[in-house]
Amino acid sequence: MRLFKYLVKRLLVFIPLFFGVTFVTFMLIRLLPGSPAQALLGTMATEESIRALEAEMGLDRPLLEQFVIYVKNVLHGDLGYSWFTSSNVTDDLATRFPATFELIFLSILFALAVGVTLAVLSARRPKGIAARIASVYGMLAGAFADFWLALMLIFIFFTTLGWAVSPMGRLDLIMSAPRRISGMYVLDSLLTGNMMTLKSSAAHLLLPVATLGFVNGATILKMTSSTMQEILDSDFIHHSHMLGLSEFKIMGYALKNALPAVVMTVGNMFSFLLGGAVLIEKVFAWGGLGQYVTTALANKDYSAVQGFVLVSTLFAMVVYLIIDLIQMAIDPRIKF
């Protein structure tokens, strides 16, 4: 019952927040210079043809009237029609979301493996080799731009050494996508037993995942390291040493107490990377949400941009709700 009440409270917060994001996005996107009709018709279009197309698009109506129509459509599950892809925005987002989610999910797993491992080893021996490696890694990862690192990895491992596959899309050009179940190629390949597609999709994921994982692993490293250092200096850890507990158990206790901060960092990272991986998607021609929304912005594709923002907002709300529930599960001091 307490969990149900908590979920109801969160839902009540979601509704006005979702409406507010919808309103702000709707208004701000229309402040962009230029006209979608002109972008569609080209620079040689006449004023008459532009005005006629705007009327056909419904852009000649008052803004509040346009907003009311849009909200009614959204409440019926209709995010609008993309003027440049000639497809329903809902279908466009549903097609591209799995590609982005697969990329950021595996990247965060990689970042967690690197960041948490280095943090634990450096906390165990503050002046050891692992601590020095963690210090250098933290500085390098914070200094590198993700797109620059991606280009360097492509140059080294694809152009020079020839170890990596061509950085063009999610599969080799001669291969077909696996039967769609989730839209994530690695998972769908496993579920359908398509080992050839699994090998190709994993190979194409290697460099973009390494790029995002390396850059974002530093954030997890710093958060985990600082939290663990604080915990290792606490009274209950000193008491554990006096009781003669093994170092392995003590480090386990410290890591468990550091998990809430790590979980929150991962949640923030998920929400950020949904749109923040756009440059990596561009470099690797990934075909995810990042590429979709940048193209939509350049073409003044209002419905596509608004749909992306709404989906991103909903995704962030769900992620933060899951993060809160996980924190409550691992930390009994947090109450509903």
Backbone hydrogen bonds, N-H to C=O, Kabsch-Sander energy under -0.5 kcal/mol:
donor,donor_aa,acceptor,acceptor_aa,energy
5,K,1,M,-2.4
6,Y,2,R,-2.2
7,L,3,L,-2.4
8,V,4,F,-2.2
9,K,5,K,-2.3
10,R,6,Y,-2.2
11,L,7,L,-2.2
12,L,8,V,-2.2
13,V,9,K,-1.3
14,F,10,R,-2.2
15,I,11,L,-1.9
17,L,13,V,-1.6
18,F,14,F,-3.2
19,F,15,I,-2.2
20,G,16,P,-2.6
21,V,17,L,-2.5
22,T,18,F,-2.0
23,F,19,F,-2.4
24,V,20,G,-2.7
25,T,21,V,-2.5
26,F,22,T,-2.3
27,M,23,F,-2.2
28,L,24,V,-2.8
29,I,25,T,-2.4
30,R,26,F,-0.7
31,L,28,L,-1.7
32,L,29,I,-0.9
39,A,35,S,-2.2
40,L,36,P,-2.0
41,L,37,A,-2.5
42,G,38,Q,-2.4
45,A,42,G,-1.3
50,I,46,T,-2.1
51,R,47,E,-2.6
52,A,48,E,-2.3
53,L,49,S,-2.1
54,E,50,I,-2.5
55,A,51,R,-2.1
56,E,52,A,-1.8
57,M,53,L,-2.1
58,G,54,E,-0.9
59,L,54,E,-2.5
60,D,54,E,-0.7
61,R,58,G,-0.9
66,Q,62,P,-2.3
67,F,63,L,-2.6
68,V,64,L,-2.5
69,I,65,E,-2.1
70,Y,66,Q,-2.3
71,V,67,F,-2.8
72,K,68,V,-2.3
73,N,69,I,-2.0
74,V,70,Y,-2.5
75,L,71,V,-2.5
76,H,72,K,-0.8
76,H,73,N,-0.5
77,G,74,V,-2.2
78,D,73,N,-3.1
79,L,77,G,-0.7
82,S,87,S,-2.7
86,S,82,S,-1.0
89,V,80,G,-2.2
92,D,88,N,-2.2
93,L,89,V,-2.8
94,A,90,T,-2.3
95,T,91,D,-1.9
96,R,92,D,-1.9
97,F,93,L,-2.8
100,T,96,R,-1.6
101,F,97,F,-2.9
102,E,98,P,-2.5
103,L,99,A,-1.6
104,I,100,T,-2.7
105,F,101,F,-2.6
106,L,102,E,-2.0
107,S,103,L,-1.9
108,I,104,I,-2.3
109,L,105,F,-2.0
110,F,106,L,-2.2
111,A,107,S,-2.5
112,L,108,I,-2.7
113,A,109,L,-2.3
114,V,110,F,-2.3
115,G,111,A,-3.2
116,V,112,L,-2.3
117,T,112,L,-0.6
117,T,113,A,-1.1
118,L,114,V,-2.2
119,A,115,G,-2.1
120,V,116,V,-2.6
121,L,117,T,-2.3
122,S,118,L,-2.5
123,A,119,A,-2.2
124,R,120,V,-1.9
125,R,121,L,-1.8
128,G,125,R,-2.2
131,A,125,R,-0.5
132,R,128,G,-1.6
133,I,129,I,-2.6
134,A,130,A,-2.6
135,S,131,A,-2.1
136,V,132,R,-2.4
137,Y,133,I,-3.0
138,G,134,A,-2.5
139,M,135,S,-1.7
140,L,136,V,-2.6
141,A,137,Y,-3.0
142,G,138,G,-1.4
143,A,139,M,-1.2
144,F,140,L,-1.9
149,L,145,A,-2.4
150,A,146,D,-2.2
151,L,147,F,-2.1
152,M,148,W,-2.2
153,L,149,L,-2.5
154,I,150,A,-2.2
155,F,151,L,-2.4
156,I,152,M,-2.6
157,F,153,L,-2.7
158,F,153,L,-0.5
158,F,154,I,-1.8
159,T,154,I,-2.4
160,T,155,F,-2.2
161,L,156,I,-2.6
163,W,157,F,-1.7
164,A,157,F,-2.6
168,M,166,S,-2.3
169,G,284,F,-2.5
175,M,172,D,-1.8
185,Y,183,G,-0.6
188,D,184,M,-3.0
189,S,185,Y,-2.4
190,L,186,V,-1.9
191,L,187,L,-2.6
192,T,188,D,-2.0
193,G,189,S,-0.7
194,N,189,S,-2.0
195,M,193,G,-1.2
198,L,194,N,-1.9
199,K,195,M,-2.4
200,S,196,M,-2.1
201,S,197,T,-2.9
202,A,198,L,-2.3
203,A,199,K,-1.9
204,H,200,S,-2.0
205,L,201,S,-1.3
206,L,202,A,-1.0
207,L,203,A,-0.5
209,V,205,L,-2.5
210,A,206,L,-2.2
211,T,207,L,-2.4
212,L,208,P,-2.4
213,G,209,V,-2.8
214,F,210,A,-2.3
215,V,211,T,-2.2
216,N,212,L,-2.4
217,G,213,G,-1.6
218,A,214,F,-0.7
220,I,216,N,-1.3
221,L,217,G,-2.6
222,K,218,A,-2.6
223,M,219,T,-2.2
224,T,220,I,-2.7
225,S,221,L,-2.8
226,S,222,K,-2.4
227,T,223,M,-2.0
228,M,224,T,-2.6
229,Q,225,S,-2.4
230,E,226,S,-1.7
231,I,227,T,-2.1
232,L,228,M,-3.0
233,D,229,Q,-0.9
234,S,231,I,-1.9
238,H,234,S,-1.6
239,H,235,D,-2.6
240,S,236,F,-1.7
241,H,237,I,-2.0
242,M,238,H,-1.9
243,L,239,H,-1.6
244,G,241,H,-1.2
245,L,240,S,-2.0
250,I,246,S,-2.1
251,M,247,E,-2.5
252,G,248,F,-1.7
253,Y,249,K,-2.4
254,A,250,I,-2.4
255,L,251,M,-2.6
256,K,252,G,-2.4
257,N,253,Y,-2.1
258,A,254,A,-1.1
259,L,255,L,-1.0
259,L,256,K,-0.6
261,A,258,A,-0.5
262,V,258,A,-1.6
263,V,259,L,-3.3
264,M,260,P,-2.0
265,T,261,A,-2.0
266,V,262,V,-2.4
267,G,263,V,-2.2
268,N,264,M,-2.3
269,M,265,T,-2.1
270,F,266,V,-2.4
271,S,267,G,-2.0
272,F,268,N,-2.3
273,L,269,M,-2.8
274,L,270,F,-1.1
275,G,271,S,-0.5
275,G,272,F,-1.0
276,G,272,F,-2.6
277,A,273,L,-1.4
278,V,275,G,-0.9
281,E,277,A,-2.4
282,K,278,V,-2.1
283,V,279,L,-2.5
284,F,280,I,-2.3
285,A,282,K,-0.9
286,W,281,E,-2.4
292,Y,288,G,-1.6
293,V,289,L,-2.7
294,T,290,G,-1.9
295,T,291,Q,-2.0
296,A,292,Y,-2.0
297,L,293,V,-2.5
298,A,294,T,-2.1
299,N,295,T,-1.6
300,K,297,L,-1.1
301,D,296,A,-3.0
302,Y,300,K,-1.5
305,V,301,D,-2.1
306,Q,302,Y,-2.8
307,G,303,S,-2.4
308,F,304,A,-2.2
309,V,305,V,-2.4
310,L,306,Q,-2.3
311,V,307,G,-2.4
312,S,308,F,-2.7
313,T,309,V,-2.5
314,L,310,L,-2.5
315,F,311,V,-2.6
316,A,312,S,-2.5
317,M,313,T,-2.4
318,V,314,L,-2.3
319,V,315,F,-2.6
320,Y,316,A,-2.6
321,L,317,M,-1.9
322,I,318,V,-2.5
323,I,319,V,-2.6
324,D,320,Y,-2.2
325,L,321,L,-2.1
326,I,322,I,-2.4
327,Q,323,I,-2.6
328,M,324,D,-2.2
329,A,325,L,-1.6
330,I,326,I,-2.1
331,D,327,Q,-1.9
334,I,331,D,-1.8
335,K,333,R,-0.5
